[in-house]
Amino acid sequence: MKQFFKMAIFGLLITACSQDDTITETHSIEETKETQSQTIKAIDSSMLSFASEDEFREFIKNRIENKENLLEEARTVFEKEGRLSLLLIYKSLEKTEAEKLGLKKEDIAIVDSPDSVLLSMLNSKGELRIGRHIFRIDGDFVYTYTSGNSSEIIKFIEAYNAREIEIKSGTTITFGDNLKVYKHKNTVEQAKANTNEREIILFNGRKARMIARQWTGFYPHYSSIGSVTKTQVWSKVLWWSQWKDVKTDNRLEFDMTYTKKEAFTAPLAFGKKSHNYCNCLEAMDIYDWSAGFIPAEFYERDGFSKHWAHWYPATPNTVGTTMFY
């Protein structure tokens, strides 16, 4: 897997471009063009890049095995190597850090998913690369394109907002010669509309809360089904949200069945029963997942997930809920 890091390289380029005027005046046109090309490549390479679908799947498998430590890992990678993931932006990046990086919220991709494995793989634009194809999740859409064609996304958004284009949820259209657009069903509005997908329970007398959530997510390159329990405290220092995930005793139990539909095959029914008790940032379980250019689709059947958490400064220090499929 080829993995490059935007911040370190970009910093070097800025340093190289800010030398005194005497040296700058001696730059040839060719050198200037080369520097510009290197800058573009540095920005583009901030995304995770996988040579093949198999390499992508192996990476996901390793992330799932380390799922309790994904946020801590994202912080370490950022501090040591400069790669900034959506997981870190959404859950841990502080206001002072965002200011130093020059980040603006309008430039950050919106990916409403509780799947931390997915968020840990995406850069600030919601991108990753498999082979020649770049996949970008942002808002209601997933864009598939090749390097150098991201400007087509702006043209699509302008046409869509002007109502020159219609696209239904769950369908894909081709826009121009180099862009495919899929409108996914994993929206914030749909998650809020289904009360069985998300519950928020406050701890008594404290600015702390437990989040219980189930999900079934499908994108053109990755799909998953699972549930999660996490505890959050109100914080003034974070950039993206005022609620910060904290390490405590989070609990998750589940017993459920689901349907898995692979491309060109009949759907199959599966069941999973297990638990995850941990002193961690989140007790998460991905029941099943699929990755590649045509991932499987998952559908909930029946069962339940049980969520509870302990926040010891509160009295009582335990809250919980059971959510049914």
Kinemage of the C-alpha trace (Angstrom):
@kinemage 1
@onewidth
@group {chain A} dominant
@subgroup {mainchain}
@vectorlist {calphas} color= white
{ca met a 1} P 0.000 0.000 0.000
{ca lys a 2} L 1.239 3.426 -0.876
{ca gln a 3} L 0.537 5.854 1.924
{ca phe a 4} L 1.660 9.465 1.707
{ca phe a 5} L 1.114 12.309 4.054
{ca lys a 6} L -0.016 15.776 3.092
{ca met a 7} L 1.092 17.940 5.981
{ca ala a 8} L 4.788 17.047 6.105
{ca ile a 9} L 5.304 17.253 2.345
{ca phe a 10} L 3.216 20.384 1.982
{ca gly a 11} L 5.205 22.060 4.750
{ca leu a 12} L 8.450 21.313 2.921
{ca leu a 13} L 7.050 22.742 -0.299
{ca ile a 14} L 5.965 25.956 1.433
{ca thr a 15} L 9.435 26.316 2.933
{ca ala a 16} L 11.047 25.779 -0.455
{ca cys a 17} L 8.773 28.366 -2.083
{ca ser a 18} L 9.398 31.102 0.500
{ca gln a 19} L 13.099 31.776 -0.094
{ca asp a 20} L 14.407 35.322 -0.656
{ca asp a 21} L 13.541 37.340 -3.763
{ca thr a 22} L 16.996 36.994 -5.305
{ca ile a 23} L 16.730 33.238 -5.510
{ca thr a 24} L 13.093 33.399 -6.625
{ca glu a 25} L 13.982 35.637 -9.559
{ca thr a 26} L 16.389 32.998 -10.899
{ca his a 27} L 13.722 30.314 -11.051
{ca ser a 28} L 13.018 29.196 -14.559
{ca ile a 29} L 9.496 28.625 -15.870
{ca glu a 30} L 10.212 24.904 -15.864
{ca glu a 31} L 11.184 24.940 -12.176
{ca thr a 32} L 8.033 26.869 -11.278
{ca lys a 33} L 5.857 24.394 -13.146
{ca glu a 34} L 7.631 21.505 -11.429
{ca thr a 35} L 7.035 23.042 -7.990
{ca gln a 36} L 3.352 23.562 -8.764
{ca ser a 37} L 3.084 19.964 -9.936
{ca gln a 38} L 4.724 18.705 -6.744
{ca thr a 39} L 2.319 20.762 -4.629
{ca ile a 40} L -0.690 19.279 -6.421
{ca lys a 41} L 0.685 15.771 -5.920
{ca ala a 42} L 1.317 16.462 -2.218
{ca ile a 43} L -2.259 17.591 -1.680
{ca asp a 44} L -3.634 14.689 -3.696
{ca ser a 45} L -1.515 12.148 -1.810
{ca ser a 46} L -3.048 13.010 1.584
{ca met a 47} L -5.595 10.278 0.933
{ca leu a 48} L -4.977 6.619 1.658
{ca ser a 49} L -4.098 4.798 -1.553
{ca phe a 50} L -4.560 1.077 -2.209
{ca ala a 51} L -3.122 -0.732 -5.205
{ca ser a 52} L -5.972 -3.236 -5.360
{ca glu a 53} L -9.298 -4.262 -3.853
{ca asp a 54} L -7.555 -7.082 -1.974
{ca glu a 55} L -5.136 -4.616 -0.383
{ca phe a 56} L -8.074 -2.418 0.610
{ca arg a 57} L -9.883 -5.364 2.218
{ca glu a 58} L -6.787 -6.452 4.138
{ca phe a 59} L -6.372 -2.939 5.523
{ca ile a 60} L -9.992 -2.885 6.720
{ca lys a 61} L -9.592 -6.284 8.350
{ca asn a 62} L -6.624 -5.005 10.364
{ca arg a 63} L -8.512 -1.855 11.397
{ca ile a 64} L -11.465 -3.863 12.686
{ca glu a 65} L -9.153 -5.979 14.825
{ca asn a 66} L -7.945 -2.742 16.452
{ca lys a 67} L -11.311 -0.983 16.547
{ca glu a 68} L -11.173 0.143 20.212
{ca asn a 69} L -8.041 2.222 19.542
{ca leu a 70} L -8.854 3.851 16.202
{ca leu a 71} L -9.124 7.414 17.510
{ca glu a 72} L -5.910 7.159 19.505
{ca glu a 73} L -4.215 5.684 16.451
{ca ala a 74} L -5.531 8.539 14.281
{ca arg a 75} L -4.064 11.060 16.734
{ca thr a 76} L -0.675 9.308 16.712
{ca val a 77} L -0.549 9.144 12.907
{ca phe a 78} L -1.403 12.840 12.671
{ca glu a 79} L 1.243 13.913 15.175
{ca lys a 80} L 4.001 11.692 13.754
{ca glu a 81} L 3.210 11.575 10.050
{ca gly a 82} L 0.777 14.408 9.328
{ca arg a 83} L -2.152 12.409 7.948
{ca leu a 84} L -5.428 14.000 9.031
{ca ser a 85} L -8.439 11.676 8.991
{ca leu a 86} L -12.118 12.544 9.279
{ca leu a 87} L -12.243 10.506 12.483
{ca leu a 88} L -9.720 12.822 14.125
{ca ile a 89} L -11.396 15.951 12.720
{ca tyr a 90} L -14.838 14.956 13.960
{ca lys a 91} L -13.863 13.518 17.344
{ca ser a 92} L -10.627 15.009 18.642
{ca leu a 93} L -9.227 17.964 16.685
{ca glu a 94} L -9.040 21.070 18.870
{ca lys a 95} L -9.812 24.641 17.791
{ca thr a 96} L -6.198 25.763 18.123
{ca glu a 97} L -5.017 22.881 15.939
{ca ala a 98} L -7.582 23.654 13.244
{ca glu a 99} L -6.518 27.311 13.225
{ca lys a 100} L -2.854 26.378 12.794
{ca leu a 101} L -3.769 24.072 9.910
{ca gly a 102} L -5.922 26.729 8.283
{ca leu a 103} L -8.947 24.432 8.155
{ca lys a 104} L -12.411 25.755 7.335
{ca lys a 105} L -15.550 23.812 8.122
{ca glu a 106} L -17.013 24.421 4.681
{ca asp a 107} L -14.038 22.534 3.190
{ca ile a 108} L -14.539 19.419 5.342
{ca ala a 109} L -16.542 16.492 3.975
{ca ile a 110} L -19.799 15.570 5.709
{ca val a 111} L -19.972 11.829 6.370
{ca asp a 112} L -22.713 10.929 8.853
{ca ser a 113} L -21.601 7.458 9.880
{ca pro a 114} L -20.912 5.958 13.318
{ca asp a 115} L -18.516 3.490 11.643
{ca ser a 116} L -15.139 4.634 12.961
{ca val a 117} L -13.322 2.227 10.647
{ca leu a 118} L -14.741 4.103 7.668
{ca leu a 119} L -14.010 7.555 9.125
{ca ser a 120} L -10.435 6.564 9.977
{ca met a 121} L -9.731 5.788 6.308
{ca leu a 122} L -11.042 9.049 4.833
{ca asn a 123} L -9.120 12.303 4.546
{ca ser a 124} L -10.633 15.736 5.170
{ca lys a 125} L -12.323 15.632 1.760
{ca gly a 126} L -13.836 12.196 2.429
{ca glu a 127} L -11.505 10.531 -0.065
{ca leu a 128} L -9.575 7.316 -0.543
{ca arg a 129} L -8.118 5.689 -3.645
{ca ile a 130} L -8.378 2.114 -4.946
{ca gly a 131} L -6.252 1.540 -8.029
{ca arg a 132} L -6.939 4.412 -10.436
{ca his a 133} L -10.285 5.301 -8.886
{ca ile a 134} L -10.808 7.934 -6.203
{ca phe a 135} L -13.937 7.655 -4.053
{ca arg a 136} L -15.155 10.768 -2.246
{ca ile a 137} L -18.055 10.715 0.235
{ca asp a 138} L -19.517 14.130 0.974
{ca gly a 139} L -23.067 14.981 2.001
{ca asp a 140} L -25.649 12.879 0.177
{ca phe a 141} L -23.285 11.771 -2.577
{ca val a 142} L -20.350 9.498 -3.351
{ca tyr a 143} L -18.200 10.669 -6.255
{ca thr a 144} L -16.004 8.308 -8.261
{ca tyr a 145} L -13.353 9.823 -10.510
{ca thr a 146} L -9.691 9.662 -11.496
{ca ser a 147} L -6.895 12.002 -10.459
{ca gly a 148} L -7.144 15.426 -12.062
{ca asn a 149} L -10.920 15.337 -12.536
{ca ser a 150} L -12.165 16.552 -9.153
{ca ser a 151} L -13.275 19.853 -10.719
{ca glu a 152} L -16.168 17.925 -12.282
{ca ile a 153} L -17.669 17.661 -8.785
{ca ile a 154} L -18.114 21.430 -8.581
{ca lys a 155} L -19.847 21.436 -11.964
{ca phe a 156} L -22.162 18.627 -10.833
{ca ile a 157} L -23.104 20.417 -7.599
{ca glu a 158} L -23.871 23.615 -9.510
{ca ala a 159} L -26.084 21.714 -11.956
{ca tyr a 160} L -27.777 19.778 -9.137
{ca asn a 161} L -28.489 22.891 -7.075
{ca ala a 162} L -29.893 24.578 -10.182
{ca arg a 163} L -32.207 21.555 -10.569
{ca glu a 164} L -30.787 20.788 -13.971
{ca ile a 165} L -30.100 17.222 -12.794
{ca glu a 166} L -32.224 14.783 -10.818
{ca ile a 167} L -30.867 11.747 -9.022
{ca lys a 168} L -32.826 9.392 -6.776
{ca ser a 169} L -31.472 7.835 -3.594
{ca gly a 170} L -29.763 4.521 -4.269
{ca thr a 171} L -28.979 5.306 -7.917
{ca thr a 172} L -25.862 6.254 -9.882
{ca ile a 173} L -25.519 8.679 -12.772
{ca thr a 174} L -22.621 9.567 -15.064
{ca phe a 175} L -21.806 13.274 -15.220
{ca gly a 176} L -19.577 14.287 -18.110
{ca asp a 177} L -16.845 11.898 -19.182
{ca asn a 178} L -14.983 11.415 -15.910
{ca leu a 179} L -17.395 11.454 -12.978
{ca lys a 180} L -19.887 8.983 -11.541
{ca val a 181} L -22.224 10.129 -8.783
{ca tyr a 182} L -24.084 7.831 -6.386
{ca lys a 183} L -26.761 9.232 -4.075
{ca his a 184} L -26.601 7.153 -0.922
{ca lys a 185} L -29.289 6.499 1.684
{ca asn a 186} L -27.135 7.053 4.769
{ca thr a 187} L -28.327 10.606 5.465
{ca val a 188} L -28.631 12.463 8.755
{ca glu a 189} L -32.352 13.008 8.179
{ca gln a 190} L -33.056 9.319 7.631
{ca ala a 191} L -31.105 8.351 10.738
{ca lys a 192} L -33.050 10.860 12.841
{ca ala a 193} L -36.364 9.767 11.326
{ca asn a 194} L -35.789 6.183 12.414
{ca thr a 195} L -35.809 6.352 16.224
{ca asn a 196} L -34.546 2.771 16.389
{ca glu a 197} L -31.192 3.831 14.935
{ca arg a 198} L -30.008 6.360 17.504
{ca glu a 199} L -30.609 7.185 21.173
{ca ile a 200} L -28.997 9.845 23.350
{ca ile a 201} L -29.282 9.512 27.133
{ca leu a 202} L -27.955 12.185 29.507
{ca phe a 203} L -26.265 11.387 32.801
{ca asn a 204} L -28.097 13.076 35.674
{ca gly a 205} L -26.668 16.422 36.708
{ca arg a 206} L -23.661 16.228 34.420
{ca lys a 207} L -22.750 17.522 30.991
{ca ala a 208} L -22.217 13.956 29.874
{ca arg a 209} L -24.225 11.588 27.708
{ca met a 210} L -24.295 8.082 26.312
{ca ile a 211} L -24.773 7.546 22.582
{ca ala a 212} L -26.334 4.265 21.452
{ca arg a 213} L -26.540 3.654 17.744
{ca gln a 214} L -27.215 0.952 15.184
{ca trp a 215} L -26.315 1.367 11.535
{ca thr a 216} L -26.491 -0.184 8.107
{ca gly a 217} L -24.347 1.753 5.656
{ca phe a 218} L -23.763 1.258 1.952
{ca tyr a 219} L -21.368 3.120 -0.339
{ca pro a 220} L -20.079 2.054 -3.781
{ca his a 221} L -16.753 0.903 -2.300
{ca tyr a 222} L -17.593 -0.092 1.298
{ca ser a 223} L -20.580 -1.309 3.295
{ca ser a 224} L -21.081 -2.391 6.891
{ca ile a 225} L -23.636 -3.220 9.551
{ca gly a 226} L -23.096 -2.832 13.283
{ca ser a 227} L -23.785 -0.997 16.534
{ca val a 228} L -21.883 1.123 19.027
{ca thr a 229} L -21.982 2.511 22.578
{ca lys a 230} L -19.965 5.576 23.512
{ca thr a 231} L -19.820 8.232 26.225
{ca gln a 232} L -19.304 11.934 25.558
{ca val a 233} L -18.711 15.012 27.705
{ca trp a 234} L -19.392 18.627 26.788
{ca ser a 235} L -16.198 20.413 25.782
{ca lys a 236} L -15.276 23.962 24.766
{ca val a 237} L -11.979 23.061 23.099
{ca leu a 238} L -13.045 20.883 20.161
{ca trp a 239} L -13.333 22.363 16.686
{ca trp a 240} L -16.030 20.286 14.987
{ca ser a 241} L -18.370 19.486 17.870
{ca gln a 242} L -18.956 20.504 21.476
{ca trp a 243} L -19.201 16.866 22.547
{ca lys a 244} L -16.013 14.895 23.085
{ca asp a 245} L -15.692 11.101 23.214
{ca val a 246} L -14.128 9.994 26.509
{ca lys a 247} L -12.627 6.740 27.663
{ca thr a 248} L -14.797 4.997 30.240
{ca asp a 249} L -16.575 1.665 30.782
{ca asn a 250} L -18.778 1.285 27.696
{ca arg a 251} L -20.893 -1.831 27.189
{ca leu a 252} L -22.532 -3.447 24.167
{ca glu a 253} L -24.465 -6.693 23.779
{ca phe a 254} L -26.355 -7.851 20.701
{ca asp a 255} L -28.260 -10.785 19.277
{ca met a 256} L -29.585 -10.163 15.780
{ca thr a 257} L -30.087 -11.512 12.273
{ca tyr a 258} L -29.489 -9.806 8.957
{ca thr a 259} L -29.544 -10.433 5.225
{ca lys a 260} L -26.459 -10.117 3.037
{ca lys a 261} L -26.919 -9.550 -0.694
{ca glu a 262} L -23.842 -10.017 -2.870
{ca ala a 263} L -23.925 -8.863 -6.480
{ca phe a 264} L -25.399 -11.412 -8.891
{ca thr a 265} L -26.289 -13.854 -6.093
{ca ala a 266} L -29.350 -14.666 -4.010
{ca pro a 267} L -29.561 -12.977 -0.577
{ca leu a 268} L -28.468 -15.050 2.414
{ca ala a 269} L -29.526 -14.784 6.068
{ca phe a 270} L -26.954 -14.581 8.864
{ca gly a 271} L -27.027 -14.144 12.617
{ca lys a 272} L -24.580 -12.808 15.157
{ca lys a 273} L -24.594 -12.791 18.941
{ca ser a 274} L -21.795 -11.355 21.041
{ca his a 275} L -20.762 -8.539 23.364
{ca asn a 276} L -18.088 -5.909 23.778
{ca tyr a 277} L -17.245 -4.697 27.276
{ca cys a 278} L -14.314 -2.308 27.386
{ca asn a 279} L -12.758 0.668 29.101
{ca cys a 280} L -12.485 2.503 25.831
{ca leu a 281} L -13.627 5.428 23.711
{ca glu a 282} L -16.384 3.316 22.190
{ca ala a 283} L -17.685 -0.239 22.422
{ca met a 284} L -18.293 -0.991 18.757
{ca asp a 285} L -18.974 -4.119 16.793
{ca ile a 286} L -19.120 -4.374 13.030
{ca tyr a 287} L -21.277 -7.441 12.524
{ca asp a 288} L -20.270 -7.754 8.887
{ca trp a 289} L -18.681 -5.680 6.143
{ca ser a 290} L -17.844 -5.763 2.464
{ca ala a 291} L -15.401 -3.777 0.324
{ca gly a 292} L -14.457 -3.373 -3.316
{ca phe a 293} L -16.020 -1.963 -6.446
{ca ile a 294} L -19.323 -3.827 -5.901
{ca pro a 295} L -19.731 -4.406 -2.141
{ca ala a 296} L -22.535 -6.440 -0.615
{ca glu a 297} L -25.651 -4.803 0.781
{ca phe a 298} L -26.876 -5.577 4.309
{ca tyr a 299} L -30.442 -5.507 5.604
{ca glu a 300} L -31.520 -5.795 9.242
{ca arg a 301} L -34.008 -8.571 10.046
{ca asp a 302} L -34.705 -8.833 13.777
{ca gly a 303} L -33.073 -8.926 17.188
{ca phe a 304} L -31.723 -6.302 19.568
{ca ser a 305} L -28.673 -4.421 20.759
{ca lys a 306} L -28.246 -3.516 24.421
{ca his a 307} L -26.200 -0.449 25.360
{ca trp a 308} L -25.067 0.875 28.710
{ca ala a 309} L -22.220 3.017 29.999
{ca his a 310} L -20.692 4.191 33.267
{ca trp a 311} L -19.659 7.791 33.924
{ca tyr a 312} L -18.409 7.752 37.482
{ca pro a 313} L -18.594 11.504 38.302
{ca ala a 314} L -22.395 11.263 37.869
{ca thr a 315} L -24.960 9.956 40.378
{ca pro a 316} L -26.302 7.486 39.410
{ca asn a 317} L -23.290 6.647 37.294
{ca thr a 318} L -24.942 4.212 34.868
{ca val a 319} L -27.416 4.705 32.018
{ca gly a 320} L -28.572 2.233 29.399
{ca thr a 321} L -31.089 1.274 26.743
{ca thr a 322} L -32.140 -1.654 24.565
{ca met a 323} L -32.762 -1.045 20.875
{ca phe a 324} L -34.715 -3.485 18.727
{ca tyr a 325} L -34.337 -4.271 15.049
